[in-house]
Amino acid sequence: MLKNWKLKKIKFKLYGEQLNNTRRLKKMENQDLLNKKIGDKEIPKLQAKDILIQGFRIEDMSTEKKKVETPLLFLICKHPDKQESMELTKIKVSRNEALKVVGLWVQTDLDGNIQKGSPIDDLLKIAGAECIADLESKTLPTIMQSESSQYLCIKGF
């Protein structure tokens, strides 16, 4: 019993030393950042291209401080110029002869169906889908959210 206790104590001490060494290395790396100059390369922007819907998830965006009534749809997409998947939660639609970027909030009507005229309705029409589940494997066009933004959204018009 005493032998096991000493072995655990030694393992804990070794782990503690390893953790301290890791912290020391990170501190040195952060100190190196103090002497870095401004680079000459800008962040690469993704161009507006067709994306492939690989999946989706619907998430309640409520927090402890704020209750949100409708959940948000996250489209998990594959962009041709990006190796990793990305998530889109907005669509650019035409409303009253103006273009607006709106969130993909999952609004339902009195019967529990997707609300007619909602952003999700626009998304389903653009994709030629009847329900959110039908979006998987669909290809959709994207567009920049605005001229000043580097973020993409679904082109819904």
N, C-alpha and C positions, 0 to 999 in steps of 0.2 A: 504494500500500500504506500509506504514512504517512498519507495523507488519510483512508482508511477507519478507521485506528486512532484518529485525532483525532475523527472523527465518532462512533465507538462510545464514546469517553471522554466526549464532550459529552452523549450520550444517557444514559449511566450517571449522570453528574452531575445531569442534570435529573430522572431517576427518583429518585435519592437525596434531592433537595430535596423532591420531591412526597411521598415516604415520610415525611420528617421533618415536613412540614406536617400530614399525616394523623395522625401520632402526637401532635403538639402539640394538634390539635383534640380528639382522644380524651381527652387528659390534662385539657383544660379542661372537657370534659363530665363527667368523673369528679369534678373539683373541685366542679362544680355540685351533684353528688349529696350532698355534705357538708352542704349547707344545706337539703335537702328535709325537709319535715315529713311525718308519717304522714297518708295519705289517708283518705277516708271511704268508699271503694268496695272491696268484697270481690271476690275472684276469682270469676268466674261458674262455677258448677258445672253440668255436663251432667246432665240428668235421665235416669233410666232409661227408655229408649224402644227401639223396635225399630230395629236397625241393618241395613244392607245389606252383605253380604260382597262386596267388590270384587276381592279376591285374597288371596294368602297367600304365606308363605315359611317354609321350615324352616331353622333356623340352629343350628349347633353352638355351644354356649355355653361350650366349654372355653376356659381361659386357660392361660398359661404355668405358673401355679402349681397349677391344678386341672383335672383331666380329668373331663368330664361324659360319661357313657355314652350318654344319650339326648338327641336334639336337641329344640329347642323350636319349636312351631308359632306363628307370628305371623299373626293374622287382620287383613288390611287392610280396614277398615270405613268406611262413610259413615254418620255420625250426622245425623239431620235438623236438629239445632240447630247444627251445626258445618260451616264451609265446607270445611276441609281434611279429608283422610282421617286416620284414627287407627288405631292398632294395639292389638289386645287379645291377651293371652297367658294369660288365666286364665278359669276357669269355676267357678261356684258350684254344688256338687252336694250331694245328700242322702246321707250315709253314716251308718249306724247311728243313724237318727233325729236326726241333727244336720246342720246345714248347714256345709260346708267350702268354702273357696276354694282351688283347686288349679291348678297350672300346666298348660298344654297340652303336656306332654311326650309325644313320639311314641314310645311303647313298643311293641315288637313281640313276638310270640310265637315259638315254636320254628320255625314255618313261615314266618316273616317277615311275617305279617299284623299288623294293628293288634290290640294286646292286648285281649281281651274284658274288660270291666269297668274299663277305663282311662278317664281323663278325655276322651280323643279319642273313645272308644266312646260315652260319654255325649253328646258334642257331635254326633256323626254321627246318633245316634238322635233328638235334639231337632230337628236340621235335616232329618231324613228323607233322609239321604244315605248312600250305600254306601261312599264313599271320600272322602278329603280333597279331591280334585279336584272332586267334585260340590258342594262348599260354595259355589263361586263363584255369585254372583247370588241366593243364599238370603237370606232375611230372618230374623233371630234376635232374641229378646228379651234385654235387658240388665237388670242389677240392680246396686245399689251393693255393693261388696265387703264393707263393714261400715258401721255407723252413724257411726263416727268417720273413715271414709275418704271421699275425694272421687272415688275411682277406680271406674270401671265394669268389670264382667266379664260374661261370657255367663251367662244364667240357664239352668242345666242341670237343673232339677227341675220 
